[in-house]
Each structure stands twice: as structure tokens, then as C-alpha cells.
Amino acid sequence: MSLQQLLPRFAAALTCAIALAASPAWAADSKEGSFTTSDGVRLHYIEAGTGDVLVMIPGWSQTAAQFKHQIAGLSDRYRVIALDMRGHGDSDKPTHGYRIHRLSADVHEFIVANNLKNVTLAGHSMGCSVIWGYWELFGRDRVGKLILIDQMPMITSNPTWSDAEKTDAGAILDKKDNYELTEADEQMMATGHGQLVGQFLLDRQGIVRWSFTEVPEGGRYMFGAPNPKELMSAVSQVAQ
């Protein structure tokens, strides 16, 4: 899958996240709070309701606010908590700690600090990767159930896999997608759309930069955008 094919999906996901964040629906008893991790990062969260605990983890570039409808709809039966990961939403945006296992450790520290037990963990998109990281590090400690939304177990296929194995794993990328530029990608870089694309390509090539704050000459802020319409305009132009 080329960069030109991936960018419209990214733009659509971002549009959905912004629309959800702008929606007025909230649970009547919803409240906000914060928690500080072992390395000094303040994480913001939203919660409502009482009962069995459901902790919701948003995906990359998304925030706890996207779960407002789930909080409103489930808080009459559960204690629903939506967590802003570091670098996202109203949580701190440090210059460190953006590996998946660190995000997983943040979730575990939050659960332990609040003495939560038999938790249902629900993740959307990259939030699923955070949950899988949690499982690798801590097993089912304090966890009763997992809900995994819109994320396959393996995004990138193993070169030795058969087509059937790739399908079973849900892989949508291979080595070429991750490390080689297509002719269309190179053309986009050469025709004035290179600023935002350049940041995206860095991520594709294995340099994880969840913490970058600014897109040079055009975008605004990837997390906590002061003007989402301007950011969406920049993304839409690149995706055309």
C-alpha cells in the first residue's frame, strides 16, 4: 500500500476524531482527573459511572474525548474511564517515553494507583497495541477482559508467511510498504506537498516520532491542534 493510499485513510480517521470531540453528548456525572506516572508525566482522564471498571484507550492522534458517547451510554452500568495517552489530548507532552511498552506501563501504573481490579481494557486502533504491550509486560494482572477495536494483530507481514497466514494475521503492509518509496510518493515529495508528507515518511521508515509537536510550513500541531480545520486542510491537500 503506497503513501498516497494511506493518507486518505489517515485524513478520514482524523476527521472522525475531530467530529466526535466536537459532539455535545456527555454523561451527566462525567468528571475529569489526572494521574502522574513514575517518570513524572501527568496523564488526563475522563470518567463516569459506578460498577465494574471499563478502561478505554484511544488510538494514535486520538483523545479520551472520542469515547464520550460510550461513556454516556455505558456509565449507567459500568465505571467507564477514558485515558489520554502521553503526548495526546490534555495529557503532558514530554520529549520521551513514546514506545508502545512505555504507554502500556502508563496504563498499568494508572490501574494500580487507582486500585482497579478485574478491569475490562478496551483499545481502539493503536490502543490495541498498547493493550497487547500490557499483556506482554504484565499478563492478566488486574485485567478480566479485553476489547480490541479496529486493529489487526500484525500490521506488517513476515516475509516468510504464505498468503493465507498474512490474511489470518490481518497484515496490510509488507517490507516494501515500510521501507521503499513508490513513484507516486516521490512525486508528492517533489511537488510542494513535502512538508507534512516528510513527517509521515519518517514514521514509515521506522523513526517513531509520536512526540513531534509541529509540522513545518503548513500544518499546526499534531496533538492538541489549536485549529483542527487548518490541520485537516493541510492533510486533505497532501492526500489529493
C-alpha positions, 0 to 999 in steps of 0.5 A: 500500500503506497503513501498516497493510499494511506493518507486518505485513510489517515485524513478520514480517521482524523476527521472522525476524531475531530467530529466526535470531540466536537459532539455535545453528548456527555454523561451527566456525572462525567468528571475529569482527573489526572494521574502522574506516572513514575517518570513524572508525566501527568496523564488526563482522564475522563470518567463516569459511572459506578460498577465494574471498571471499563478502561478505554484507550484511544488510538494514535492522534486520538483523545479520551474525548472520542469515547464520550458517547460510550461513556454516556451510554455505558456509565449507567452500568459500568465505571467507564474511564477514558485515558489520554495517552502521553503526548495526546489530548490534555495529557503532558507532552514530554520529549520521551517515553513514546514506545508502545511498552512505555504507554502500556506501563502508563496504563498499568501504573494508572490501574494500580494507583487507582486500585482497579481490579478485574478491569475490562481494557478496551483499545481502539486502533493503536490502543490495541497495541498498547493493550497487547504491550500490557499483556506482554509486560504484565499478563492478566494482572488486574485485567478480566477482559479485553476489547480490541477495536479496529486493529489487526494483530500484525500490521506488517507481514513476515516475509516468510508467511504464505498468503493465507497466514498474512490474511489470518494475521490481518497484515496490510503492509509488507517490507516494501510498504515500510521501507521503499518509496513508490513513484507516486510518493516521490512525486508528492515529495517533489511537488510542494506537498513535502512538508507534512508528507516528510513527517509521515515518511519518517514514521514509515521508515521506522523513526517513531516520532509520536512526540513531534509537536509541529509540522513545518510550513503548513500544518499546526500541531499534531496533538492538541491542534489549536485549529483542527480545520487548518490541520485537516486542510493541510492533510486533505491537500497532501492526500489529493 
